[in-house]
Every structure is written in structure tokens, then in C-alpha cells.
Amino acid sequence: MPIPKPKTDETLATFMARCMADETMVGEYEPSQRFAVCRASYTDKKKQKTKNDTRRNNKYKNKADRS
């Protein structure tokens, strides 16, 4: 039961439409539950991206500070 993940730079609206219509998701979840799972998947992925971006920026900042 793989839950769809947002693609790079995919908007919330586009992802939600794709996720809500996903054949596996339709078969596994009722609409309100599917909505919550899709929304959580989008939010989790965006939090991960933000966390990774922050780490990457700090890495470059630390290198610049050493120069």
C-alpha cells in the first residue's frame, strides 16, 4: 500500500488531486481518511525538504565562515 509522495515543486492542489484519485488510495481509504493521509504525506515531504534545505544552507554558511 504505497502512499503517493509529492513530486519536486508539486503544488498542494496538484498533489491532492493526484493522491485522492490514486487507485490504491481509493481502494484503501474512505474519502475523509484519504484526504488526511494525502495531506499528511504532502506536509511530511515539505517538512523534510525544508529540513534538508536548512542543513544544506548551514553547511555552506559554515564553510564560508571558515574562509
FENBELJO-V627226 format. One record per residue. N is the residue number from 1. PHI is phi in degrees with one decimal (NA if undefined). NEAR is the number of other C-alpha atoms within 12 Angstrom. D_CENTER is the distance of its C-alpha to the mean C-alpha in Angstrom with 2 decimals. Layout:
n = <N;N>
phi = <PHI;PHI>
near = <NEAR;NEAR>
d_center = <D_CENTER;D_CENTER>
This chain:
n = <1;2;3;4;5;6;7;8;9;10;11;12;13;14;15;16;17;18;19;20;21;22;23;24;25;26;27;28;29;30;31;32;33;34;35;36;37;38;39;40;41;42;43;44;45;46;47;48;49;50;51;52;53;54;55;56;57;58;59;60;61;62;63;64;65;66;67>
phi = <NA;-71.6;-89.5;-57.5;-116.1;-66.9;-80.6;-54.7;61.3;-79.3;-72.4;-59.0;-60.7;-65.9;-63.6;-61.2;-62.3;-67.2;-67.3;-63.9;-92.2;-58.2;-56.7;-65.0;-63.8;-62.4;-72.9;-95.9;-129.3;-69.6;-52.7;-68.0;-69.3;-61.4;-58.3;-63.3;-66.1;-63.1;-62.3;-64.1;-62.4;-65.3;-63.0;-62.3;-65.4;-69.2;-63.4;-63.2;-62.8;-62.1;-62.2;-65.8;-62.9;-63.3;-60.5;-62.8;-63.7;-65.1;-60.9;-70.0;-63.5;-62.5;-65.1;-67.5;-65.2;-77.2;-75.5>
near = <11;14;30;28;29;28;18;14;14;18;19;24;16;19;29;29;21;26;34;32;22;23;16;17;27;23;16;19;21;16;18;14;17;27;28;20;26;34;28;22;25;32;21;19;25;23;15;17;18;14;14;14;14;14;14;14;14;14;14;14;13;12;11;10;9;8;7>
d_center = <16.99;13.77;10.81;9.03;5.73;4.80;7.58;8.53;9.59;8.84;9.82;8.95;12.31;12.02;8.93;10.71;13.90;12.89;11.39;14.40;16.77;15.69;18.99;17.96;16.04;19.13;21.39;19.78;18.91;20.87;19.37;18.77;17.28;15.07;13.88;13.09;11.28;9.12;8.57;7.90;5.31;3.47;5.23;5.06;2.48;4.41;7.19;7.42;7.74;10.17;11.92;12.47;13.70;15.97;17.36;18.05;19.77;21.76;22.85;24.27;25.76;27.49;28.94;30.25;31.81;33.73;35.27>
